[in-house]
Amino acid sequence: MPDLWRDALGQIHQPAGPAPRIVSLVPSLTELICDLGLTEALVGRTGFCIHPRELLKPIPKVGGTKDVKLDVVRALEPTHLIVNIDENRRETVDALAAFVPNVIVTHPCVPADNLGVYRLFGAIFSRVEHAQALCLALEEALAEAERARQALPAEKVLYLIWREPWMTVSRATYIAAMLGAVGWNSLPESHEPRYPVVDWADAAWRQADRVLLSTEPYSFAERHLAEVEDLCQRPAMLIDGEMVSWYGSRAVSGLRYLVQLRHALAGEAGVQA
């Protein structure tokens, strides 16, 4: 069986057949399902699955990513369940697996891992051409990111995801890998814990060339910039959290967004110099 039929746990999947019924518990992969032309097969989603907004409005909600309503899922009679190792609880997935025939487990850790996700979904749900088109687009975006990484000076960045307590991401996260693809090396350099608490008394945070305030999961806004700059004495800016943290088809536009952002900031620095 080709690797493209195996999910993140190594489980082998067969073709879905002509009428799959999909419940997705992963917001960014719900978007991917729609981008693969499978919206009509989507029978359930979480409340956090919000893109593409208009297409998802009529799709029933089954709770959150971590508080799934099992009875609601059961009533939808899905043939396939889309889950993620980081975003969904193991005990919830195990409970759902008792009555959902096919559970597709995903775990992209770096941008290039999305290629495997595209191919897996394309193979299972007979959307091979759609998947190939996404693969080509992602490969082009990865090449653009690599050119930017080589052309621009590397920078150390502190990427904030929460306030009170202030929290960031480790190098072991998908977010850090996205940033690293364009030459933004996240602080701290360690891999554990995955989401460290930031102690502003630690001078190590002042090694950052800039601080990036993500718009999710905490809704950082303009009003927080001065506060952060005062705490760490480093320049701060907002960054679109969905573009950085959402894998699936969003990885393509996410990488291009980061490339454009890096070039824009480099241009500003050149003007100031």
ZASE-828832 format. One record per residue (C-alpha): x, y, z; residue in one letter. Coordinates in steps of 0.25 Angstrom, whole numbers, padded with zeros to 4 digits, always signed. Layout:
% ZASE-828832
XYZa ...
This chain:
% ZASE-828832
+0000+0000+0000m +0006+0013-0004p +0010+0023+0007d +0000+0033+0002l -0011+0024+0008w -0005+0024+0022r -0009+0035+0032d +0000+0041+0043a -0002+0028+0052l +0002+0019+0040g -0013+0014+0039q -0016+0009+0025i -0028+0016+0018h -0037+0011+0007q -0044+0019-0004p -0056+0026+0002a -0066+0022-0009g -0076+0031-0016p -0083+0037-0004a -0074+0040+0008p -0080+0047+0021r -0068+0055+0027i -0068+0061+0041v -0056+0070+0043s -0051+0073+0057l -0039+0082+0051v -0042+0096+0047p -0031+0097+0037s -0034+0084+0031l -0048+0087+0030t -0044+0098+0021e -0035+0088+0013l -0047+0079+0011i -0055+0091+0005c -0043+0094-0004d -0042+0080-0009l -0057+0082-0014g -0062+0073-0003l -0072+0083+0004t -0084+0074+0000e -0078+0063+0007a -0076+0071+0020l -0087+0067+0030v -0081+0073+0043g -0070+0082+0048r -0066+0089+0061t -0070+0103+0065g -0056+0107+0062f -0057+0103+0048c -0060+0116+0042i -0054+0117+0028h -0059+0118+0017p -0070+0125+0025r -0081+0125+0015e -0079+0110+0011l -0079+0106+0025l -0091+0113+0031k -0101+0102+0028p -0091+0091+0033i -0096+0086+0047p -0086+0089+0059k -0082+0077+0068v -0076+0085+0079g -0061+0090+0080g -0048+0083+0077t -0047+0078+0091k -0061+0077+0096d -0068+0069+0085v -0082+0065+0086k -0082+0050+0084l -0097+0049+0082d -0098+0060+0072v -0086+0053+0064v -0093+0040+0065r -0106+0045+0059a -0099+0051+0047l -0095+0036+0044e -0081+0040+0038p -0073+0030+0030t -0060+0038+0033h -0054+0047+0044l -0043+0057+0042i -0035+0059+0055v -0021+0064+0059n -0011+0059+0069i -0009+0073+0075d -0023+0079+0074e -0032+0067+0079n -0032+0059+0092r -0028+0045+0090r -0040+0040+0099e -0050+0047+0091t -0044+0042+0078v -0044+0027+0084d -0059+0029+0088a -0063+0034+0074l -0055+0023+0067a -0065+0013+0074a -0075+0017+0064f -0068+0025+0053v -0063+0014+0043p -0051+0023+0038n -0043+0032+0047v -0032+0040+0039i -0021+0045+0048v -0012+0056+0044t +0000+0063+0050h +0007+0073+0041p +0019+0078+0048c +0026+0086+0038v +0021+0093+0025p +0025+0082+0016a +0017+0072+0023d +0005+0078+0017n +0009+0071+0004l +0006+0058+0010g -0008+0063+0016v -0012+0068+0002y -0008+0054-0004r -0015+0046+0007l -0028+0054+0006f -0027+0054-0009g -0025+0039-0010a -0036+0035+0000i -0047+0045-0005f -0044+0043-0020s -0039+0058-0021r -0025+0054-0027v -0024+0066-0037e -0029+0076-0026h -0018+0070-0017a -0007+0071-0028q -0011+0086-0031a -0009+0089-0016l +0004+0082-0016c +0009+0090-0027l +0005+0103-0021a +0011+0099-0007l +0024+0095-0014e +0025+0109-0021e +0022+0116-0007a +0033+0108+0000l +0042+0112-0011a +0038+0126-0009e +0040+0125+0006a +0054+0119+0004e +0058+0130-0006r +0054+0140+0005a +0061+0133+0016r +0074+0133+0008q +0073+0147+0003a +0069+0154+0016l +0077+0154+0029p +0072+0144+0040a +0065+0150+0051e +0061+0145+0065k +0046+0147+0068v +0037+0145+0081l +0024+0140+0076y +0013+0143+0087l +0001+0134+0087i -0005+0138+0101w -0006+0149+0111r -0006+0148+0126e +0001+0139+0127p +0009+0143+0115w +0012+0131+0106m +0020+0128+0094t +0024+0115+0085v +0036+0106+0085s +0044+0102+0073r +0036+0089+0073a +0023+0095+0068t +0018+0097+0054y +0017+0112+0057i +0032+0112+0059a +0035+0104+0046a +0026+0114+0038m +0034+0126+0044l +0047+0118+0042g +0044+0116+0027a +0046+0131+0024v +0057+0133+0034g +0050+0137+0046w +0056+0129+0058n +0047+0128+0069s +0051+0129+0084l +0053+0121+0092p +0062+0112+0085e +0058+0100+0093s +0048+0090+0089h +0041+0088+0102e +0031+0092+0108p +0024+0094+0095r +0017+0107+0100y +0026+0113+0110p +0022+0124+0120v +0029+0137+0117v +0036+0143+0130d +0039+0158+0126w +0049+0158+0137a +0058+0149+0129d +0067+0157+0120a +0068+0146+0110a +0055+0151+0103w +0062+0164+0100r +0070+0156+0090q +0058+0157+0080a +0060+0166+0069d +0045+0168+0069r +0032+0163+0076v +0021+0157+0068l +0007+0158+0075l -0002+0147+0069s -0017+0150+0066t -0020+0136+0071e -0022+0129+0080p -0022+0142+0089y -0027+0153+0081s -0016+0163+0082f -0019+0177+0076a -0012+0190+0074e -0015+0194+0088r -0005+0183+0093h +0007+0188+0085l +0012+0199+0095a +0010+0190+0107e +0019+0179+0101v +0029+0189+0096e +0030+0194+0110d +0032+0181+0116l +0043+0176+0107c +0049+0188+0101q +0047+0182+0087r +0039+0187+0075p +0026+0179+0074a +0016+0177+0063m +0003+0169+0061l +0003+0157+0052i -0008+0149+0046d -0009+0136+0055g -0017+0128+0045e -0007+0130+0034m +0004+0125+0043v -0003+0114+0051s -0013+0108+0041w -0008+0096+0033y -0015+0090+0021g -0018+0098+0009s -0015+0111+0017r +0000+0108+0018a +0001+0113+0003v -0004+0127+0006s +0002+0127+0020g +0016+0125+0014l +0014+0136+0004r +0008+0145+0015y +0021+0143+0023l +0030+0145+0011v +0023+0158+0008q +0023+0163+0022l +0038+0160+0023r +0041+0168+0010h +0032+0179+0015a +0040+0180+0028l +0053+0179+0021a +0049+0191+0012g +0045+0199+0024e +0058+0197+0030a +0065+0201+0017g +0058+0214+0017v +0061+0217+0031q +0075+0214+0029a 
